[in-house]
Amino acid sequence: MNREIRAQQIRVIDDEGNMLGVMTVPEAIRIAEDRGLDLLEIAPTATPPTCKIMDYGKWKYEKKKQATAARKKQTVVTIKEVQLRPRTDQHDFETKMNHARRFLLDGDKVKVSLRFMGRELAHQEVGLDVMKKAIAFVDDLALVESQPKMEGKQMFLMLAPDPLKIKEYQKAHPNKSKQDTKELDELKNEEHGDDED
């Protein structure tokens, strides 16, 4: 910027985007100062290097504003985990899968993991049946992102919220989705309360 530019000759573009031609750095700085602006090197590898006359403070501010806007637009997808066992009884299974439904309604992905212990490893088909039951339980809200697969002593599958299915579900159950969201908020508050203790 300005006197930090080391090149002998530079190609200069003015603040309106017009090409002023090739000149020395002091000449370009004088033109920039006459307009109350700065000289900024924008293409140092070109021959000769290209510089632009601009308001550096304003340019920096605009870049910062663009970065903030981009951060606001991006959606953060969190992955929640629901852990099951091959012998999880029906009531516990439903409770855990209801949590998964709430997470999906909240826009989070859900990883369903099933841990095998000891001899249970010999009966992986039982675990696969549990996984199929889990998929069926959230079928009206989710897409199966990755099918059930084994990794060591664990089988897992990934569920992602399906926006179209969720929209249909919320249309059909307007009070239910609000209730689910309320229960999810209460659950989050309880978790935060435990963390503080």
GUFILUM-449039 format. One line per field, with one value per atom (N, C-alpha, C): residue in one letter; x, y, z. Coordinates in steps of 0.2 Angstrom, whole numbers, always signed. Example, Ala and Ser with C-alpha at 12.3 -4.5 7.8 and 13.67 -1.06 7.14 Angstrom:
REM residues 2
aa <- [A:A:A:S:S:S] $
x <- [+66:+62:+66:+64:+68:+64] $
y <- [-28:-22:-16:-11:-5:+0] $
z <- [+39:+39:+39:+35:+36:+39] $
This chain:
REM residues 197
aa <- [M:M:M:N:N:N:R:R:R:E:E:E:I:I:I:R:R:R:A:A:A:Q:Q:Q:Q:Q:Q:I:I:I:R:R:R:V:V:V:I:I:I:D:D:D:D:D:D:E:E:E:G:G:G:N:N:N:M:M:M:L:L:L:G:G:G:V:V:V:M:M:M:T:T:T:V:V:V:P:P:P:E:E:E:A:A:A:I:I:I:R:R:R:I:I:I:A:A:A:E:E:E:D:D:D:R:R:R:G:G:G:L:L:L:D:D:D:L:L:L:L:L:L:E:E:E:I:I:I:A:A:A:P:P:P:T:T:T:A:A:A:T:T:T:P:P:P:P:P:P:T:T:T:C:C:C:K:K:K:I:I:I:M:M:M:D:D:D:Y:Y:Y:G:G:G:K:K:K:W:W:W:K:K:K:Y:Y:Y:E:E:E:K:K:K:K:K:K:K:K:K:Q:Q:Q:A:A:A:T:T:T:A:A:A:A:A:A:R:R:R:K:K:K:K:K:K:Q:Q:Q:T:T:T:V:V:V:V:V:V:T:T:T:I:I:I:K:K:K:E:E:E:V:V:V:Q:Q:Q:L:L:L:R:R:R:P:P:P:R:R:R:T:T:T:D:D:D:Q:Q:Q:H:H:H:D:D:D:F:F:F:E:E:E:T:T:T:K:K:K:M:M:M:N:N:N:H:H:H:A:A:A:R:R:R:R:R:R:F:F:F:L:L:L:L:L:L:D:D:D:G:G:G:D:D:D:K:K:K:V:V:V:K:K:K:V:V:V:S:S:S:L:L:L:R:R:R:F:F:F:M:M:M:G:G:G:R:R:R:E:E:E:L:L:L:A:A:A:H:H:H:Q:Q:Q:E:E:E:V:V:V:G:G:G:L:L:L:D:D:D:V:V:V:M:M:M:K:K:K:K:K:K:A:A:A:I:I:I:A:A:A:F:F:F:V:V:V:D:D:D:D:D:D:L:L:L:A:A:A:L:L:L:V:V:V:E:E:E:S:S:S:Q:Q:Q:P:P:P:K:K:K:M:M:M:E:E:E:G:G:G:K:K:K:Q:Q:Q:M:M:M:F:F:F:L:L:L:M:M:M:L:L:L:A:A:A:P:P:P:D:D:D:P:P:P:L:L:L:K:K:K:I:I:I:K:K:K:E:E:E:Y:Y:Y:Q:Q:Q:K:K:K:A:A:A:H:H:H:P:P:P:N:N:N:K:K:K:S:S:S:K:K:K:Q:Q:Q:D:D:D:T:T:T:K:K:K:E:E:E:L:L:L:D:D:D:E:E:E:L:L:L:K:K:K:N:N:N:E:E:E:E:E:E:H:H:H:G:G:G:D:D:D:D:D:D:E:E:E:D:D:D] $
x <- [+4:+0:+4:+3:+6:+14:+18:+25:+28:+24:+27:+28:+25:+25:+33:+36:+43:+45:+40:+41:+43:+47:+50:+44:+41:+35:+29:+23:+17:+11:+7:+1:-5:-8:-12:-20:-24:-31:-34:-38:-41:-47:-50:-56:-62:-63:-68:-67:-62:-60:-57:-55:-52:-44:-41:-34:-30:-26:-22:-15:-13:-7:-1:+5:+11:+14:+16:+20:+24:+27:+32:+27:+29:+26:+24:+29:+28:+23:+23:+18:+11:+10:+3:+1:+6:+4:+2:+5:+3:-4:-6:-13:-18:-16:-20:-22:-16:-17:-21:-20:-24:-32:-33:-40:-42:-38:-39:-40:-36:-37:-30:-30:-24:-22:-16:-14:-13:-16:-16:-13:-8:-6:-11:-14:-19:-17:-11:-9:-1:+2:+9:+13:+10:+14:+14:+10:+9:+15:+16:+22:+19:+20:+22:+16:+18:+12:+7:+1:-5:-7:-9:-11:-17:-21:-28:-28:-31:-32:-39:-39:-45:-45:-51:-51:-50:-44:-42:-47:-48:-52:-59:-62:-69:-69:-63:-63:-62:-58:-57:-64:-67:-74:-79:-79:-84:-82:-76:-73:-76:-75:-77:-85:-88:-96:-98:-94:-96:-95:-89:-87:-92:-95:-100:-106:-108:-115:-114:-108:-107:-108:-105:-106:-113:-117:-124:-128:-126:-130:-128:-122:-121:-125:-127:-131:-126:-126:-122:-126:-124:-127:-123:-127:-124:-126:-122:-124:-125:-131:-133:-132:-131:-130:-135:-138:-143:-140:-139:-135:-140:-140:-144:-140:-144:-140:-145:-142:-146:-152:-152:-157:-161:-160:-164:-172:-175:-182:-186:-192:-197:-198:-199:-200:-194:-188:-182:-180:-182:-181:-185:-191:-196:-194:-192:-189:-183:-178:-172:-174:-178:-180:-184:-188:-192:-187:-182:-177:-174:-173:-170:-175:-181:-186:-186:-185:-185:-179:-173:-167:-168:-171:-172:-177:-182:-186:-183:-177:-173:-168:-168:-163:-156:-156:-149:-149:-143:-142:-142:-143:-143:-139:-135:-131:-133:-136:-139:-133:-131:-125:-128:-126:-128:-122:-120:-114:-116:-111:-112:-107:-109:-105:-104:-98:-97:-100:-105:-108:-113:-115:-119:-116:-110:-106:-108:-109:-111:-118:-122:-129:-130:-126:-126:-133:-136:-143:-148:-147:-152:-151:-144:-143:-146:-145:-148:-155:-159:-166:-168:-164:-165:-164:-159:-157:-163:-166:-171:-177:-178:-184:-183:-177:-175:-176:-174:-176:-183:-187:-194:-197:-195:-197:-197:-192:-191:-192:-195:-196:-199:-204:-208:-205:-198:-195:-188:-185:-178:-176:-170:-167:-161:-160:-155:-148:-144:-138:-133:-132:-128:-131:-131:-134:-131:-134:-131:-124:-119:-113:-109:-105:-101:-94:-92:-85:-83:-79:-77:-82:-84:-89:-96:-96:-101:-104:-111:-115:-118:-117:-120:-123:-128:-131:-132:-132:-133:-139:-143:-150:-149:-152:-152:-159:-161:-168:-169:-175:-178:-183:-180:-185:-192:-193:-200:-204:-201:-205:-206:-202:-203:-208:-208:-213:-220:-221:-227:-229:-224:-226:-228:-225:-227:-234:-236:-242:-248:-246:-251:-252:-246:-246:-244:-247:-245:-243:-247:-246:-241:-240:-235:-228:-227:-220:-218:-223:-222:-220:-224:-223:-216:-215:-208:-202:-203:-198:-197:-203:-203:-200:-202:-198:-191:-189:-182:-178:-181:-178:-178:-183:-182:-177:-176:-171:-164:-163:-157:-155:-160:-159:-157:-160:-158:-151:-149:-142:-137:-139:-135:-135:-140:-141:-136:-136:-131:-124:-122:-115:-113:-118:-116:-114:-118:-117:-110] $
y <- [-6:+0:+6:+11:+18:+17:+19:+19:+13:+8:+1:-3:+0:-3:-3:-8:-8:-8:-9:-10:-3:-3:+3:+6:+2:+4:+0:+3:+0:+2:-3:-1:+1:+7:+10:+10:+8:+9:+14:+19:+24:+21:+25:+23:+21:+24:+22:+16:+13:+7:+9:+15:+17:+16:+13:+12:+19:+20:+26:+25:+19:+17:+15:+15:+13:+19:+19:+25:+23:+28:+26:+27:+24:+24:+31:+35:+42:+46:+45:+48:+46:+39:+36:+38:+38:+40:+48:+52:+59:+59:+56:+56:+53:+48:+45:+50:+54:+59:+65:+67:+72:+71:+64:+62:+60:+61:+59:+51:+48:+40:+37:+30:+26:+23:+21:+17:+10:+5:-2:-7:-11:-16:-22:-23:-29:-35:-34:-40:-39:-41:-40:-45:-50:-55:-53:-48:-46:-42:-41:-37:-32:-26:-23:-24:-24:-25:-20:-22:-18:-15:-9:-5:-2:-1:+3:+8:+14:+19:+18:+18:+17:+19:+19:+21:+14:+14:+7:+6:+11:+10:+8:+11:+9:+1:+0:-7:-12:-11:-15:-16:-11:-11:-16:-15:-18:-26:-28:-35:-38:-34:-36:-38:-33:-34:-40:-41:-47:-53:-53:-59:-61:-56:-56:-59:-56:-58:-65:-68:-75:-79:-77:-81:-82:-77:-77:-82:-82:-86:-93:-95:-102:-106:-112:-115:-121:-121:-126:-132:-137:-144:-148:-149:-153:-160:-165:-172:-174:-176:-179:-187:-190:-197:-200:-206:-210:-217:-219:-226:-231:-237:-242:-248:-254:-260:-265:-271:-276:-278:-278:-280:-275:-269:-263:-265:-264:-266:-260:-262:-258:-251:-250:-243:-239:-242:-238:-236:-241:-240:-234:-234:-228:-222:-222:-215:-212:-217:-214:-212:-216:-214:-207:-206:-200:-194:-195:-190:-189:-194:-193:-190:-191:-187:-180:-178:-171:-168:-171:-169:-167:-172:-171:-165:-164:-159:-152:-152:-146:-145:-149:-148:-152:-156:-159:-166:-168:-175:-180:-186:-191:-197:-198:-204:-210:-215:-220:-226:-227:-232:-237:-243:-249:-253:-254:-257:-265:-269:-276:-278:-282:-284:-292:-294:-302:-306:-310:-315:-312:-306:-302:-301:-301:-300:-306:-312:-318:-317:-312:-312:-304:-303:-296:-295:-300:-299:-296:-298:-295:-287:-285:-278:-275:-278:-275:-274:-279:-278:-272:-271:-265:-259:-259:-253:-252:-257:-257:-254:-256:-253:-246:-244:-237:-232:-235:-232:-231:-236:-236:-231:-230:-226:-218:-216:-209:-208:-213:-213:-207:-205:-199:-192:-192:-186:-186:-192:-192:-196:-195:-198:-202:-208:-212:-210:-207:-204:-209:-214:-220:-226:-231:-237:-240:-245:-248:-251:-250:-253:-255:-260:-262:-258:-256:-253:-256:-261:-264:-267:-266:-269:-265:-260:-255:-255:-255:-254:-247:-243:-237:-235:-230:-227:-220:-216:-209:-207:-203:-200:-193:-190:-183:-181:-175:-172:-171:-173:-172:-166:-160:-154:-155:-159:-160:-164:-169:-173:-170:-165:-162:-156:-153:-148:-151:-157:-161:-163:-165:-167:-161:-156:-150:-147:-148:-146:-151:-157:-162:-162:-160:-160:-153:-147:-141:-140:-143:-143:-147:-153:-158:-156:-153:-150:-145:-140:-135:-138:-144:-147:-150:-154:-157:-152:-146:-141:-139:-138:-135:-141:-147:-152:-153:-151:-151:-146:-140:-134:-136:-139:-141:-146:-150:-155:-152:-147:-143:-139:-136:-132:-137:-143:-148:-150:-151:-153:-147:-141:-135:-134:-136:-135:-140:-146:-152:-150:-146:-144:-139:-135:-129:-132:-138:-141:-143] $
z <- [+0:+0:+0:-4:-4:-5:+0:-1:+1:+3:+4:-3:-8:-15:-17:-19:-21:-28:-32:-40:-43:-48:-51:-55:-59:-64:-62:-62:-60:-65:-66:-70:-65:-67:-62:-65:-60:-62:-57:-59:-55:-51:-46:-42:-46:-52:-56:-61:-60:-65:-71:-72:-79:-78:-84:-84:-85:-81:-81:-85:-86:-89:-84:-87:-83:-81:-74:-72:-66:-63:-57:-51:-45:-39:-36:-36:-33:-37:-44:-48:-46:-46:-44:-37:-32:-26:-26:-30:-30:-33:-38:-41:-35:-32:-27:-21:-19:-13:-16:-22:-25:-24:-25:-24:-17:-12:-5:-4:-9:-8:-7:-7:-6:-13:-13:-19:-16:-19:-16:-22:-20:-25:-25:-31:-31:-35:-39:-43:-43:-37:-37:-42:-44:-49:-56:-58:-65:-67:-73:-76:-80:-78:-72:-67:-60:-55:-56:-55:-55:-49:-49:-43:-44:-39:-40:-34:-37:-32:-29:-22:-19:-12:-8:-1:+3:+5:+9:+15:+19:+25:+23:+18:+16:+13:+9:+6:+11:+17:+22:+26:+27:+30:+26:+20:+15:+16:+16:+16:+22:+28:+35:+35:+32:+31:+27:+22:+18:+21:+25:+29:+34:+37:+43:+40:+34:+30:+28:+26:+24:+30:+36:+42:+44:+43:+45:+41:+35:+30:+31:+33:+33:+39:+38:+43:+46:+52:+56:+57:+54:+55:+61:+66:+71:+71:+73:+73:+80:+81:+88:+87:+93:+93:+98:+95:+99:+99:+106:+107:+108:+105:+106:+108:+110:+111:+107:+105:+102:+106:+113:+117:+121:+118:+120:+120:+126:+126:+122:+121:+116:+119:+125:+128:+128:+130:+129:+122:+118:+110:+108:+110:+108:+111:+117:+120:+117:+115:+112:+105:+101:+94:+94:+100:+100:+101:+104:+105:+98:+94:+87:+83:+83:+80:+81:+87:+89:+86:+87:+84:+76:+73:+66:+64:+68:+67:+69:+73:+74:+69:+64:+58:+59:+64:+66:+63:+61:+58:+65:+64:+69:+67:+72:+71:+76:+73:+77:+78:+84:+85:+89:+88:+91:+93:+100:+102:+104:+101:+103:+108:+113:+119:+118:+119:+120:+114:+116:+112:+107:+108:+104:+97:+96:+90:+85:+88:+83:+80:+83:+80:+78:+73:+70:+67:+64:+61:+66:+72:+77:+78:+77:+77:+71:+65:+59:+59:+62:+63:+67:+73:+77:+73:+68:+64:+59:+56:+52:+55:+61:+65:+67:+68:+69:+63:+57:+51:+50:+51:+50:+55:+61:+66:+64:+60:+58:+51:+47:+40:+37:+41:+39:+40:+43:+44:+41:+40:+38:+32:+29:+24:+27:+24:+27:+23:+26:+23:+22:+27:+26:+29:+25:+27:+33:+37:+43:+41:+45:+43:+50:+50:+56:+56:+62:+62:+69:+69:+75:+79:+85:+89:+88:+84:+83:+76:+76:+70:+70:+65:+65:+58:+58:+52:+53:+48:+48:+45:+49:+47:+46:+40:+39:+39:+41:+40:+33:+31:+24:+24:+22:+22:+20:+14:+12:+16:+19:+24:+30:+32:+39:+37:+32:+30:+30:+27:+27:+34:+38:+45:+49:+48:+52:+50:+43:+41:+44:+44:+47:+54:+58:+65:+67:+66:+68:+76:+80:+87:+89:+86:+88:+87:+81:+80:+85:+87:+92:+99:+100:+107:+107:+101:+101:+102:+99:+99:+106:+110:+117:+121:+120:+124:+123:+116:+115:+118:+118:+122:+129:+132:+139:+141:+136:+136:+136:+131:+131:+137:+140:+146:+152:+152:+158:+157:+150:+149:+151:+150:+152:+159:+162:+170:+173:+170:+172:+172:+166:+165:+170:+172:+177:+184:+185:+192:+193] $
